[in-house]
């Protein structure tokens, strides 16, 4: 996997990067939110590890922009010391696929990245259609009778699951 680590603490970023490289992954680094956003939109990554408290732009804003402005569907794992339910809820609502609180075990981080890889959509750009409802898996955009539906990322994932199973119950 090619992984982008957006983390302002060089010791944490270095430790994660060294461990991931030992596991055979390719790692890129960004020390602040603006640099991380730029790298994420300029290059293709299999996953992004994203801290929340960073200079120049926090991780919530990075996640929001990647999902809303750039329609990027790369799996994002929030890795942060912020452990409140409100922070976790915000992370997921903005489009994070997972949330891991510091301190953490590197082995758990690897397991979560492996799980994210399994959840990725193998055929990006494909369309699902059920009746007058369509879902573009590349853009993560749903339409009904040609009208774009304003849905959160979690709702789009549920819709995908239901459409793939249609007309069967889930």
C-alpha positions as CSV (number, residue, x, y, z in Angstrom):
1,X,0.0,0.0,0.0
2,X,1.1,3.6,-0.6
3,X,0.2,5.6,2.5
4,X,0.2,9.3,3.3
5,X,0.9,10.2,6.9
6,X,-0.2,13.7,7.8
7,X,1.2,14.3,11.3
8,X,3.0,17.3,12.7
9,X,4.9,15.4,15.4
10,X,8.1,14.1,13.6
11,X,8.8,11.5,16.2
12,X,5.3,9.9,15.8
13,X,5.4,10.2,12.0
14,X,8.9,8.7,11.8
15,X,7.9,5.8,14.1
16,X,4.8,5.0,12.1
17,X,6.6,5.4,8.8
18,X,9.5,3.2,9.8
19,X,7.1,0.4,11.0
20,X,5.0,0.7,7.8
21,X,8.0,0.5,5.6
22,X,9.2,-2.6,7.4
23,X,5.8,-4.1,6.6
24,X,6.5,-3.4,2.9
25,X,4.4,-0.2,2.5
26,X,5.5,2.9,0.7
27,X,5.1,6.0,2.9
28,X,4.9,9.8,2.2
29,X,4.8,12.4,4.9
30,X,3.3,15.8,5.4
31,X,4.0,17.9,8.6
32,X,0.9,20.1,8.4
33,X,-2.6,20.1,7.0
34,X,-2.0,22.3,4.0
35,X,1.0,20.2,2.8
36,X,-1.1,17.0,3.4
37,X,-4.0,18.3,1.4
38,X,-1.7,19.2,-1.5
39,X,0.0,15.8,-1.5
40,X,-3.4,13.9,-1.2
41,X,-4.9,15.7,-4.2
42,X,-1.7,15.5,-6.4
43,X,-0.8,11.9,-5.8
44,X,-2.7,8.6,-5.5
45,X,-2.6,6.9,-2.1
46,X,-4.2,3.7,-0.8
47,X,-4.8,5.2,2.6
48,X,-4.3,8.4,4.5
49,X,-3.3,8.5,8.2
50,X,-4.5,11.9,9.5
51,X,-3.9,13.8,12.8
52,X,-6.5,16.3,13.9
53,X,-4.4,18.9,15.8
54,X,-2.0,20.4,13.2
55,X,-0.7,23.8,12.2
56,X,-2.0,25.7,9.2
57,X,-5.1,23.5,8.8
58,X,-6.5,20.9,11.2
59,X,-7.3,17.3,10.2
60,X,-11.1,17.9,10.3
61,X,-10.8,20.6,7.6
62,X,-8.4,18.4,5.5
63,X,-10.9,15.6,5.6
64,X,-13.8,17.8,4.8
65,X,-12.0,19.3,1.8
66,X,-10.8,16.0,0.5
67,X,-14.3,14.6,0.5
68,X,-16.4,17.6,-0.4
69,X,-14.2,19.8,-2.6
70,X,-12.0,17.2,-4.3
71,X,-14.4,14.2,-4.2
72,X,-11.5,12.0,-3.1
73,X,-12.6,8.6,-1.7
74,X,-9.2,7.4,-0.4
75,X,-9.7,5.7,3.0
76,X,-8.8,8.1,5.9
77,X,-7.8,6.9,9.3
78,X,-7.9,9.6,11.9
79,X,-5.0,9.1,14.4
80,X,-5.3,11.6,17.2
81,X,-5.1,12.2,21.0
82,X,-8.6,13.7,20.8
83,X,-10.7,10.9,22.3
84,X,-14.2,12.4,22.9
85,X,-17.3,11.0,21.3
86,X,-17.9,14.4,19.7
87,X,-14.5,14.4,18.0
88,X,-15.0,10.8,16.8
89,X,-18.5,11.6,15.5
90,X,-17.2,14.7,13.7
91,X,-14.4,12.6,12.1
92,X,-16.8,10.0,10.8
93,X,-19.3,12.6,9.6
94,X,-16.6,14.4,7.6
95,X,-15.7,11.1,5.9
96,X,-13.1,9.3,7.9
97,X,-13.3,5.5,7.6
98,X,-11.7,4.8,11.0
99,X,-10.5,6.6,14.1
100,X,-7.7,5.5,16.4
101,X,-6.8,7.3,19.6
102,X,-3.2,8.0,20.7
103,X,-1.4,6.3,22.3
104,X,-1.8,3.2,20.2
105,X,0.0,0.0,19.3
106,X,1.6,-0.1,15.8
107,X,0.3,-3.6,15.3
108,X,-3.3,-2.3,15.7
109,X,-2.6,0.5,13.2
110,X,-1.5,-2.2,10.7
111,X,-4.6,-4.3,11.3
112,X,-6.8,-1.2,10.8
113,X,-5.1,-0.3,7.6
114,X,-5.5,-3.9,6.3
115,X,-9.2,-3.6,7.2
116,X,-9.5,-0.3,5.3
117,X,-7.9,-1.9,2.2
118,X,-10.5,-4.7,2.3
119,X,-13.3,-2.2,2.4
120,X,-12.2,-0.3,-0.7
121,X,-14.4,-0.3,-3.8
122,X,-12.5,-2.3,-6.4
123,X,-14.2,-0.7,-9.4
124,X,-14.0,3.0,-9.0
125,X,-16.0,5.0,-11.5
126,X,-18.7,2.3,-11.7
127,X,-22.3,3.2,-11.6
128,X,-25.0,1.3,-9.7
129,X,-28.6,1.7,-10.9
130,X,-31.8,0.5,-9.2
131,X,-34.9,2.0,-10.8
132,X,-34.6,5.8,-11.0
133,X,-31.8,5.8,-8.4
134,X,-28.1,5.9,-9.4
135,X,-24.9,5.9,-7.5
136,X,-21.6,6.9,-9.0
137,X,-18.9,5.0,-7.0
138,X,-16.1,7.1,-8.4
139,X,-17.6,10.4,-7.2
140,X,-19.7,9.0,-4.4
141,X,-22.7,10.9,-5.7
142,X,-26.3,9.6,-5.6
143,X,-29.0,10.8,-7.9
144,X,-32.7,10.1,-8.1
145,X,-34.5,11.0,-11.3
146,X,-31.4,13.1,-12.2
147,X,-31.5,15.1,-9.0
148,X,-28.3,15.0,-6.8
149,X,-29.1,13.7,-3.3
150,X,-27.3,15.4,-0.4
151,X,-26.1,12.4,1.7
152,X,-23.3,11.9,4.2
153,X,-20.5,9.5,3.4
154,X,-21.9,6.9,5.8
155,X,-25.3,7.1,4.1
156,X,-23.7,6.7,0.7
157,X,-21.9,3.5,1.9
158,X,-25.2,2.1,3.2
159,X,-27.0,3.0,0.0
160,X,-24.2,1.2,-2.0
161,X,-24.7,-1.9,0.1
162,X,-28.5,-1.8,-0.4
163,X,-28.2,-1.2,-4.1
164,X,-25.7,-4.1,-4.6
165,X,-28.1,-6.4,-2.8
166,X,-31.3,-5.2,-4.5
167,X,-33.9,-6.6,-4.7
168,X,-32.9,-8.8,-1.7
169,X,-33.2,-7.7,1.9
170,X,-30.1,-6.7,3.8
